[in-house]
Amino acid sequence: MSDIVVTLPDGSELSVAPGSTVEDVAYEIGPGLGEDTVGGIVDGDLAGREEPLEADCELVIITEDSEEYLRALRHSAAHVFAQALQRRFPEAKLAIGPPTDDGFYYDVAGIDLDADDLEAIEGEMYDIIEADHDIERVERSREEALDRYADNPYKQDILAEEAAGEETVSFYVQDGWEDLCRGPHVESTGEIGAVELLNIAAAYWRGDEDNDTLTRVYGTAFESEADLEEYLERREEAEKRDHRRLGREMDLFSIPDVTGPGLPLFHPNGKTVLAELEGYVDELNRAAGYDQVETPHVFRTELWKKSGHYDNYVDDMFLLDVNDEEYGLKPMNCPGHATIFDGHNWSYRDLPVRYFENGKVYRKEQRGELSGLSRTWAFTIDDGHLFVRPDQIVLESDGYDYDLEPGDGAFYGPKIDFGFEDALGRDWDGPTVQLDFTIPERFDLTYTGEDNAEHRPVMIHRALYGSYERFFMVLVEHFDGNFPTWLAPEQVRVLPISDDNLGYAKQVKNRYLDEFRVEIEDRSWTIGKKIQQAHDDRVPYMLVVGDDEEQAGTVSVRDRFEEERNGVDVETFREHLRAEVAEKRVEPDFVR
């Protein structure tokens, strides 16, 4: 057999014999790299260092310095958990145990676990880690693997689905215990510096609610105890900022059982924030030359068959039978926008054509995966679609810097992702821009070129927030409910010191602050209690008014961070507020 060609990240190529492992390639590059190799990324997929390469591929070597090393370590921690679990509960049947962005989980069947069990299993895990057992990859025939898992339907399912046609499959072995796995893993259990089992949840096998309900144990692992402690502190802070709790406390939204799962109701406070976000993105769209359109919530499924979405999304669509004809709630807005474009005759001079819509879409996610606003059945996308000539496609021509993400390819065509980090150090997917050569072909979209011939446009999908609901969730948790003034449901609360000052409080609100969201605290409370309540309600500004302020025509200004200034002219405060809101400042700039 001829050699295979391995393409490295720098673009260089290396010829190796078929069956050479990831580790073999690393040694070809250099002995130091070979010794440090933990695994690899082969054509975008994680692979163990012992993984044989059988065809030309792109390869990234993973070492302890790689970002992916922590995933390999956590994958090994999942195996340590499974081994510890079966030491204490030999009857436990193992399903899957992958690494995650924050740690790992393992789905198991045949046992019930509680918090005391987790504590005991965690102690067993540390015994395995301290023993520093080698973790070795072993190849077995598929038939032998099926025999080993004769009483485990979940491993049997994995072998049937994911190893169909494979002659051999890989196991990872440590201290005589083994698990069916593709890897990668670290070299020994002792490389795991610190672990903690976090919680127990229920999960459906394969995420399908029609399948068995399994016990899912979540855990995390790090290279050091210090890293673990830092993570646990962040996690505790994240729990305090949980948007579901803050949503109740701040009366932002609810998802009642009576309305159905994954179908959020936004209350006046929450809708105020959404309306501000929508207004802002509408301004940006119009400034960029987009025309606003609107499409219905439901279409004949013929549209989804034409676009090609029906074959890929039908299981996730809400379908309706209307007079013996099939309709579906729309899972995306793009086919509607393509149909609008198709209804006109376009010249090359007209392009790019830009449409935008704040469109509600519906996707039938598995119930077990629904969670607050992070994953819902109904959500709104600030969807934009551009129809452009091929010569109008940009990053390089406009001089933008970018990094490639191997293996993160998209269905339609090349995609540009923008990521951001929140106050808790969590990474989130932000806006996306994606080229689409498929829908213009399926809808036979054309424009007349300079040569008077018909040409095919390219479609670009673009969203700034993406899902409003998910972006709203991120904002709630990022700001801990302390929205910037321009977003806050209530921007100012006027606090009269006594009932005698209610008239002046109303004058301040109605004469000077009528353009803002202002409330008056008119309950007969002490001023201290009024201030505390406004602080608890996360109101950006409190205006205290008493006899002195009324006589002088001023206010005493407090912000929610306990900055305070007395004797502020009301017009001065109004101008300060106007500037802060107009500039959409994230942090308050206290009135001077």
Order of alpha helices (4+ residues) and beta strands (2+ residues): beta-beta-alpha-alpha-beta-beta-beta-alpha-beta-beta-alpha-beta-alpha-alpha-beta-beta-beta-beta-alpha-alpha-beta-beta-alpha-beta-beta-alpha-alpha-beta-beta-alpha-beta-beta-beta-beta-alpha-beta-beta-beta-alpha-beta-alpha-beta-alpha-beta-alpha-beta-beta-alpha
